[in-house]
Amino acid sequence: MLGGVHVGCYELLAKDEIHSIAELKGRTVGVAIAGANPHVFLTAMAAHVGLDPRQDIRWVTSTDPSIKPLELFAEGKIDAFLATPPEPQELRARHIGHVIFNSVVDRPWSQYFCCMLVGNGDYVRKYPVATKRVLRAILKGADLCASEPTRVAHRLVDRGFTDRYDYAVDALSSIPYGAWREYDPEDTVRYYALRLHETGFIKSIPNKIFADNTDWRFLNELKRELKA
């Protein structure tokens, strides 16, 4: 892990009668893929409020191509859905469900990175100059998203990443892309390592992860160079 990129891109939408993560007990919740980032993230959130994610929540995933959790939620067949852009924008436009959690604003999750840059360990050791160039490009891209969201949204549409300019502007304007200058990625790793260790997703403790899987040298140099 080389550095944090931005905070907040998850929104949990639910049926009208559900108002908190704790109320997901006994409910069906849709995520993209079992074991992927959204599933792990929501597992940590559920455990944080006292639920047993494996026993208390019935997970619906898209491991079968015919199963689309977003559409199941839109049809009222499942109770909640963890969405990432442009899914929250689409659901709001369709007046489906309501947001019970937003990682941009809801603490403690809003205090930590949701997205970080990770490199292959051998590559980072062999090619430190190239590694730093990649990190610099990504962080400058994050700065551009923060300062000129409409320009970036136009580029996303022009390059075919999305066909909805309005959804792209909404997402880019709400996500704190400038947080890499302020937040400490080590705090993020420590927090999530503890949460995921508690839930049994990982076996390593934070200090081992710091020793074996992090290198903040490039980030610290770029903060000085880019006047963070």
C-alpha positions in Angstrom: 0.0 0.0 0.0 1.4 3.3 -1.1 -1.1 6.0 -0.2 -4.7 7.0 0.0 -6.6 8.4 -3.0 -10.0 9.6 -1.7 -12.6 9.2 1.0 -16.2 8.0 0.5 -17.8 6.3 -2.5 -20.2 4.0 -0.8 -23.9 4.6 -0.1 -26.2 2.1 1.5 -29.8 2.4 0.3 -32.7 0.7 1.9 -36.4 0.3 1.9 -38.4 3.1 3.5 -39.0 1.2 6.8 -35.3 0.7 7.4 -33.4 3.6 9.0 -30.1 2.2 10.3 -27.5 -0.5 9.7 -28.6 -2.2 12.9 -32.1 -2.7 11.3 -30.5 -4.9 8.6 -30.7 -7.9 11.1 -32.7 -10.6 9.3 -32.8 -8.7 6.1 -31.6 -9.3 2.6 -28.7 -7.1 1.4 -27.3 -6.9 -2.1 -23.6 -6.4 -2.9 -21.7 -6.9 -6.1 -19.5 -9.9 -5.4 -19.0 -12.0 -2.2 -15.7 -11.2 -0.7 -15.1 -8.1 -2.9 -14.7 -4.6 -1.5 -18.4 -3.6 -1.0 -19.1 -6.9 0.8 -16.1 -6.5 3.1 -16.9 -2.9 3.8 -20.5 -3.6 4.8 -19.4 -6.6 6.8 -17.2 -4.3 8.8 -20.0 -1.8 9.3 -22.4 -4.4 10.4 -20.0 -5.8 13.0 -19.3 -2.3 14.2 -23.0 -1.9 15.3 -23.1 -5.3 16.9 -24.4 -7.6 14.2 -23.0 -10.9 13.2 -22.6 -10.4 9.4 -22.6 -14.1 8.7 -25.7 -14.9 10.7 -27.8 -11.8 10.8 -27.7 -10.7 7.2 -28.8 -12.7 4.1 -26.4 -11.7 1.4 -27.4 -11.5 -2.3 -24.5 -11.3 -4.8 -24.1 -11.2 -8.5 -21.9 -14.3 -8.7 -24.6 -15.6 -11.1 -24.7 -13.2 -14.2 -28.5 -13.5 -14.2 -28.7 -12.0 -10.6 -28.4 -8.2 -10.5 -28.7 -6.9 -6.9 -29.4 -3.4 -8.0 -32.4 -4.4 -10.1 -33.6 -6.8 -7.3 -33.5 -3.8 -4.9 -35.3 -1.6 -7.5 -38.0 -4.3 -7.8 -38.4 -4.5 -4.0 -37.2 -8.1 -3.8 -34.3 -7.3 -1.4 -34.2 -4.9 1.5 -31.0 -2.9 0.9 -28.2 -2.4 -1.5 -24.6 -1.1 -1.1 -24.0 1.2 -4.1 -21.0 2.9 -5.7 -21.2 5.6 -8.4 -23.1 5.8 -10.6 -25.5 3.4 -8.9 -26.6 5.8 -6.1 -27.3 8.5 -8.6 -29.4 6.2 -10.7 -31.4 4.9 -7.8 -32.1 8.5 -6.6 -33.2 9.5 -10.1 -35.6 6.6 -10.1 -36.9 7.5 -6.6 -36.0 4.1 -5.3 -35.2 3.6 -1.6 -33.4 6.1 0.7 -29.9 6.5 1.9 -29.2 5.2 5.4 -25.4 5.4 5.2 -23.0 7.6 3.2 -19.3 7.0 3.7 -18.6 10.7 2.6 -20.3 12.1 5.7 -21.1 9.3 8.2 -18.5 8.8 11.0 -16.3 7.0 11.7 -16.1 5.8 8.1 -15.9 9.3 6.7 -12.6 9.8 8.6 -10.8 7.1 6.6 -9.8 6.5 3.0 -12.1 4.1 1.2 -9.8 3.8 -1.8 -6.0 3.4 -1.7 -3.3 2.8 -4.2 -1.6 -0.6 -4.0 1.4 -1.8 -6.0 3.1 -5.1 -6.6 5.8 -5.4 -4.0 8.5 -6.6 -6.3 7.7 -3.9 -8.8 7.8 -1.2 -6.1 11.2 -2.4 -4.9 12.7 -2.7 -8.4 11.3 0.4 -9.9 11.0 3.1 -7.3 11.2 6.0 -9.8 8.3 4.5 -11.9 6.3 3.8 -8.8 6.6 7.4 -7.7 5.6 8.6 -11.2 2.4 6.5 -11.1 1.5 7.7 -7.6 2.1 11.3 -8.7 -0.1 11.0 -11.7 -2.9 9.4 -9.7 -2.8 12.1 -6.9 -2.7 14.9 -9.5 -5.7 13.2 -11.1 -7.4 13.3 -7.7 -6.6 17.0 -7.4 -8.1 17.6 -10.8 -11.3 15.8 -9.8 -11.5 18.0 -6.7 -10.9 21.3 -8.5 -12.6 20.7 -11.9 -15.3 18.0 -11.5 -17.2 19.2 -14.6 -14.1 18.9 -16.8 -13.4 15.4 -15.5 -17.1 14.4 -16.0 -16.9 15.5 -19.6 -13.8 13.4 -20.1 -15.4 10.4 -18.6 -18.3 10.7 -21.0 -16.1 11.3 -24.0 -14.0 8.3 -23.2 -17.0 6.0 -22.8 -16.7 5.3 -19.1 -20.2 6.5 -18.5 -23.0 7.9 -20.6 -24.5 10.1 -17.9 -22.7 13.4 -17.5 -25.1 14.5 -14.7 -24.4 11.4 -12.6 -20.6 11.8 -13.1 -20.7 15.5 -12.0 -22.8 14.5 -8.9 -20.4 11.8 -7.9 -17.2 13.9 -8.6 -18.6 16.9 -6.7 -19.5 14.9 -3.6 -16.4 12.7 -3.1 -13.6 14.4 -1.2 -10.8 13.9 -3.7 -8.5 16.3 -1.9 -8.4 14.2 1.3 -5.1 12.6 0.3 -3.4 15.8 1.4 -5.0 15.7 4.9 -5.8 12.1 5.9 -3.2 9.7 7.2 -3.3 6.3 5.3 -1.8 4.5 8.2 -4.8 5.5 10.3 -7.0 3.9 7.6 -5.0 0.7 7.5 -5.0 0.4 11.3 -8.8 1.0 11.6 -9.8 -1.4 8.9 -7.3 -4.0 10.0 -8.8 -4.1 13.5 -12.4 -4.2 12.2 -11.6 -7.0 9.7 -9.6 -8.9 12.2 -12.6 -8.8 14.5 -14.9 -10.2 11.8 -12.4 -13.0 10.8 -11.8 -11.6 7.3 -8.0 -11.3 8.0 -5.6 -12.9 10.5 -2.9 -10.2 10.5 -2.7 -7.5 13.1 -2.0 -3.8 12.1 1.7 -3.8 13.1 2.4 -6.8 10.8 0.5 -5.2 8.0 2.5 -2.0 8.4 5.8 -3.9 8.4 5.0 -6.2 5.4 2.6 -4.3 3.2 3.0 -0.5 3.4 5.5 2.0 2.0 4.7 5.6 2.6 8.0 7.1 1.4 6.7 8.1 -2.0 3.6 9.7 -0.6 5.6 11.7 1.9 7.9 12.9 -0.8 5.0 13.9 -3.0 3.3 15.8 -0.3 6.3 17.9 0.0 6.8 18.3 -3.7 3.1 19.1 -4.4 2.9 21.3 -1.4 0.3 19.3 0.4 
